[in-house]
Amino acid sequence: GGTWYYATGSGALVSGWLNLNGAWYWLDPSTHAMATGLHGCNGSMYWFNGSGAMATGWVLDGGTWYYATGSGALASGWAYVGGAWYWLDPSTHAMTTGVQEIDGVKYSFASNGAWLG
């Protein structure tokens, strides 16, 4: 638990995006608190691990899979990843499995989320 902050050498608290040792972190502009888990910033959703580092690629959080693009923003809608199509819920960004109706059409997805065609 607890809340983490990042201070410069002069002691000023950092807010916004921070690149530290090759990893990206988000520090809330008003509270300066470091984000973890699912977090919205600048109009996009991101996922940050327990150390606060932004994720890219597939992320499993509480039994739900998400896909973070190269920019870190969570994908939504159709996404082509590793040679397969996936549907990521436009509101929750969660990966779909089983049968899902999208725009009035039923699609089938494998347990790994890949569209079965």
Backbone as CSV, one residue per row, in Angstrom:
resi,resn,N_x,N_y,N_z,CA_x,CA_y,CA_z,C_x,C_y,C_z
1,GLY,0.781,-1.195,0.000,0.000,0.000,0.000,0.824,1.260,0.000
2,GLY,0.165,2.313,0.319,0.827,3.606,0.360,0.815,4.288,-0.997
3,THR,1.124,5.546,-0.995,1.150,6.339,-2.220,2.579,6.753,-2.493
4,TRP,2.984,6.656,-3.752,4.336,7.023,-4.148,4.329,8.340,-4.905
5,TYR,5.412,9.092,-4.723,5.618,10.370,-5.397,7.034,10.373,-5.948
6,TYR,7.325,11.290,-6.869,8.688,11.424,-7.367,9.091,12.884,-7.243
7,ALA,10.226,13.104,-6.587,10.721,14.465,-6.395,12.025,14.653,-7.155
8,THR,12.214,15.840,-7.700,13.464,16.181,-8.378,14.550,16.369,-7.325
9,GLY,15.776,16.571,-7.784,16.889,16.799,-6.868,16.666,17.996,-5.960
10,SER,15.891,18.984,-6.445,15.620,20.179,-5.634,14.451,19.965,-4.673
11,GLY,13.805,18.779,-4.773,12.693,18.471,-3.877,11.319,18.770,-4.447
12,ALA,11.257,19.305,-5.677,9.953,19.602,-6.292,9.284,18.301,-6.726
13,LEU,7.984,18.170,-6.434,7.242,16.977,-6.843,6.940,17.040,-8.335
14,VAL,7.117,15.909,-9.005,6.881,15.806,-10.445,5.426,15.426,-10.683
15,SER,4.833,15.951,-11.774,3.491,15.537,-12.180,3.493,15.311,-13.683
16,GLY,2.482,14.570,-14.172,2.409,14.242,-15.598,3.275,13.030,-15.908
17,TRP,3.691,12.929,-17.164,4.501,11.783,-17.592,5.937,11.934,-17.133
18,LEU,6.520,10.826,-16.700,7.916,10.792,-16.268,8.576,9.574,-16.890
19,ASN,9.680,9.785,-17.627,10.463,8.675,-18.171,11.663,8.502,-17.260
20,LEU,11.743,7.337,-16.640,12.803,7.076,-15.677,13.413,5.719,-15.983
21,ASN,14.692,5.700,-16.323,15.403,4.456,-16.634,14.677,3.631,-17.694
22,GLY,14.127,4.304,-18.722,13.485,3.610,-19.836,12.042,3.212,-19.611
23,ALA,11.480,3.496,-18.447,10.073,3.175,-18.170,9.287,4.474,-18.017
24,TRP,8.009,4.426,-18.418,7.128,5.587,-18.297,6.224,5.449,-17.078
25,TYR,6.047,6.557,-16.385,5.212,6.634,-15.189,4.256,7.810,-15.342
26,TRP,3.094,7.716,-14.703,2.145,8.835,-14.696,1.950,9.299,-13.263
27,LEU,2.196,10.591,-13.052,2.022,11.198,-11.732,0.893,12.221,-11.844
28,ASP,-0.135,12.025,-11.057,-1.349,12.843,-11.148,-1.017,14.336,-11.085
29,PRO,-1.541,15.131,-12.039,-1.227,16.564,-12.066,-1.665,17.327,-10.815
30,SER,-2.728,16.880,-10.127,-3.145,17.626,-8.935,-2.551,17.091,-7.650
31,THR,-2.481,15.759,-7.517,-1.986,15.190,-6.253,-0.520,14.775,-6.319
32,HIS,0.029,14.652,-7.525,1.403,14.188,-7.764,1.592,12.709,-7.427
33,ALA,0.501,11.983,-7.124,0.592,10.562,-6.769,0.850,9.716,-8.016
34,MET,1.696,8.692,-7.887,2.009,7.776,-8.979,0.833,6.838,-9.231
35,ALA,0.513,6.618,-10.511,-0.598,5.738,-10.886,-0.163,4.278,-10.879
36,THR,-1.076,3.387,-10.481,-0.899,1.943,-10.630,-2.221,1.361,-11.116
37,GLY,-2.168,0.188,-11.752,-3.374,-0.451,-12.269,-3.943,0.315,-13.450
38,LEU,-5.247,0.167,-13.685,-5.920,0.887,-14.776,-6.047,2.352,-14.400
39,HIS,-5.685,3.212,-15.352,-5.721,4.641,-15.046,-5.925,5.430,-16.329
40,GLY,-6.811,6.393,-16.286,-7.040,7.256,-17.441,-6.202,8.511,-17.346
41,CYS,-5.538,8.858,-18.448,-4.801,10.116,-18.506,-4.845,10.644,-19.933
42,ASN,-5.037,11.924,-20.060,-5.063,12.599,-21.363,-6.029,11.948,-22.343
43,GLY,-7.175,11.472,-21.860,-8.193,10.923,-22.747,-8.012,9.471,-23.155
44,SER,-6.972,8.804,-22.676,-6.749,7.383,-22.972,-6.632,6.610,-21.670
45,MET,-6.845,5.277,-21.770,-6.668,4.408,-20.606,-5.314,3.714,-20.720
46,TYR,-4.662,3.548,-19.593,-3.355,2.894,-19.517,-3.390,1.897,-18.370
47,TRP,-2.392,0.992,-18.346,-2.236,0.077,-17.222,-0.811,0.222,-16.718
48,PHE,-0.679,0.414,-15.411,0.620,0.590,-14.761,0.806,-0.532,-13.745
49,ASN,2.006,-1.135,-13.718,2.240,-2.233,-12.776,2.363,-1.700,-11.347
50,GLY,2.580,-2.608,-10.407,2.652,-2.233,-8.999,3.778,-1.275,-8.676
51,SER,4.808,-1.234,-9.550,5.903,-0.281,-9.365,5.628,1.025,-10.088
52,GLY,4.470,1.093,-10.784,4.093,2.318,-11.477,4.500,2.396,-12.932
53,ALA,5.269,1.406,-13.434,5.729,1.460,-14.827,4.580,1.146,-15.781
54,MET,4.462,1.941,-16.852,3.427,1.736,-17.859,3.698,0.451,-18.632
55,ALA,2.624,-0.299,-18.900,2.741,-1.563,-19.630,2.546,-1.352,-21.122
56,THR,3.160,-2.232,-21.911,2.834,-2.395,-23.325,2.640,-3.887,-23.542
57,GLY,1.858,-4.250,-24.572,1.578,-5.659,-24.834,0.397,-6.141,-24.002
58,TRP,0.271,-7.470,-23.881,-0.854,-8.060,-23.146,-0.670,-7.907,-21.651
59,VAL,-1.743,-7.552,-20.970,-1.735,-7.348,-19.522,-2.898,-8.130,-18.922
60,LEU,-2.628,-8.913,-17.874,-3.673,-9.632,-17.141,-3.873,-8.933,-15.803
61,ASP,-5.097,-8.464,-15.558,-5.392,-7.751,-14.321,-6.694,-8.295,-13.750
62,GLY,-6.622,-8.991,-12.621,-7.816,-9.505,-11.967,-8.634,-10.444,-12.830
63,GLY,-7.975,-11.266,-13.646,-8.679,-12.213,-14.505,-9.119,-11.633,-15.840
64,THR,-8.852,-10.365,-16.093,-9.233,-9.713,-17.347,-7.982,-9.359,-18.141
65,TRP,-8.020,-9.669,-19.445,-6.907,-9.329,-20.332,-7.160,-8.002,-21.027
66,TYR,-6.101,-7.224,-21.166,-6.105,-5.954,-21.888,-4.922,-5.969,-22.844
67,TYR,-4.992,-5.144,-23.889,-3.839,-5.010,-24.779,-3.409,-3.553,-24.807
68,ALA,-2.181,-3.314,-24.365,-1.612,-1.967,-24.376,-0.762,-1.816,-25.632
69,THR,-1.096,-0.828,-26.451,-0.380,-0.584,-27.704,1.047,-0.120,-27.413
70,GLY,1.825,0.067,-28.456,3.205,0.522,-28.295,3.320,1.845,-27.553
71,SER,2.284,2.691,-27.663,2.288,3.975,-26.945,1.855,3.790,-25.494
72,GLY,1.370,2.575,-25.164,0.872,2.306,-23.819,-0.632,2.451,-23.688
73,ALA,-1.278,3.167,-24.616,-2.736,3.343,-24.545,-3.409,1.992,-24.762
74,LEU,-4.433,1.676,-23.966,-5.147,0.412,-24.116,-5.968,0.431,-25.394
75,ALA,-5.876,-0.671,-26.150,-6.629,-0.802,-27.397,-8.097,-1.019,-27.090
76,SER,-8.955,-0.597,-28.027,-10.385,-0.889,-27.936,-10.894,-1.140,-29.342
77,GLY,-11.995,-1.900,-29.433,-12.499,-2.291,-30.747,-11.648,-3.421,-31.308
78,TRP,-11.604,-3.520,-32.631,-10.809,-4.571,-33.274,-9.325,-4.242,-33.196
79,ALA,-8.511,-5.240,-32.859,-7.057,-5.069,-32.824,-6.417,-6.308,-33.435
80,TYR,-5.479,-6.098,-34.345,-4.740,-7.193,-34.972,-3.412,-7.315,-34.245
81,VAL,-3.230,-8.420,-33.521,-2.053,-8.599,-32.671,-1.476,-9.983,-32.910
82,GLY,-0.195,-10.058,-33.259,0.482,-11.348,-33.392,-0.188,-12.301,-34.364
83,GLY,-0.743,-11.772,-35.453,-1.335,-12.623,-36.479,-2.783,-13.013,-36.244
84,ALA,-3.442,-12.441,-35.249,-4.850,-12.760,-34.976,-5.620,-11.474,-34.671
85,TRP,-6.943,-11.538,-34.914,-7.832,-10.424,-34.585,-8.458,-10.642,-33.213
86,TYR,-8.557,-9.566,-32.455,-9.150,-9.576,-31.118,-10.169,-8.448,-31.040
87,TRP,-11.176,-8.632,-30.173,-12.137,-7.566,-29.902,-11.957,-7.128,-28.460
88,LEU,-11.660,-5.842,-28.295,-11.477,-5.266,-26.965,-12.622,-4.284,-26.737
89,ASP,-13.385,-4.533,-25.689,-14.596,-3.761,-25.423,-14.312,-2.254,-25.495
90,PRO,-15.096,-1.517,-26.294,-14.847,-0.081,-26.452,-14.953,0.724,-25.155
91,SER,-15.735,0.255,-24.170,-15.829,1.024,-22.916,-14.859,0.558,-21.857
92,THR,-14.699,-0.772,-21.710,-13.846,-1.287,-20.624,-12.443,-1.657,-21.097
93,HIS,-12.243,-1.796,-22.409,-10.970,-2.211,-23.018,-10.650,-3.682,-22.751
94,ALA,-11.573,-4.430,-22.147,-11.347,-5.842,-21.815,-11.428,-6.708,-23.069
95,MET,-10.554,-7.723,-23.160,-10.565,-8.679,-24.263,-11.798,-9.570,-24.169
96,THR,-12.387,-9.885,-25.323,-13.596,-10.699,-25.405,-13.252,-12.155,-25.682
97,THR,-14.006,-13.079,-25.079,-13.939,-14.507,-25.413,-15.367,-14.992,-25.635
98,GLY,-15.505,-16.177,-26.248,-16.838,-16.735,-26.482,-17.547,-16.013,-27.616
99,VAL,-18.872,-16.038,-27.587,-19.669,-15.401,-28.646,-20.000,-13.973,-28.222
100,GLN,-19.779,-13.055,-29.139,-20.026,-11.639,-28.858,-20.735,-11.015,-30.050
101,GLU,-21.786,-10.260,-29.786,-22.461,-9.532,-30.860,-21.838,-8.146,-30.974
102,ILE,-21.329,-7.851,-32.186,-20.672,-6.573,-32.445,-21.366,-5.940,-33.644
103,ASP,-21.937,-4.770,-33.451,-22.662,-4.070,-34.525,-23.685,-4.970,-35.203
104,GLY,-24.398,-5.773,-34.397,-25.468,-6.614,-34.920,-25.033,-7.933,-35.527
105,VAL,-23.732,-8.230,-35.504,-23.205,-9.481,-36.070,-22.589,-10.299,-34.940
106,LYS,-22.862,-11.633,-34.927,-22.287,-12.505,-33.893,-20.931,-13.035,-34.361
107,TYR,-19.948,-12.905,-33.485,-18.592,-13.388,-33.739,-18.222,-14.369,-32.638
108,SER,-17.357,-15.352,-32.976,-16.873,-16.316,-31.982,-15.390,-16.091,-31.740
109,PHE,-15.026,-16.094,-30.462,-13.643,-15.877,-30.056,-13.178,-17.052,-29.199
110,ALA,-11.942,-17.481,-29.396,-11.355,-18.582,-28.622,-11.136,-18.140,-27.172
111,SER,-10.777,-19.090,-26.319,-10.534,-18.764,-24.908,-9.339,-17.824,-24.750
112,ASN,-8.431,-17.793,-25.762,-7.308,-16.856,-25.715,-7.679,-15.514,-26.340
113,GLY,-8.954,-15.356,-26.751,-9.438,-14.096,-27.293,-9.364,-13.958,-28.796
114,ALA,-8.645,-14.862,-29.476,-8.486,-14.742,-30.934,-9.815,-15.024,-31.641
115,TRP,-10.139,-14.197,-32.624,-11.351,-14.380,-33.426,-11.227,-15.673,-34.204
116,LEU,-12.287,-16.494,-34.192,-12.253,-17.804,-34.849,-12.619,-17.736,-36.328
117,GLY,-12.980,-16.578,-36.832,-13.191,-16.390,-38.265,-14.526,-16.738,-38.811
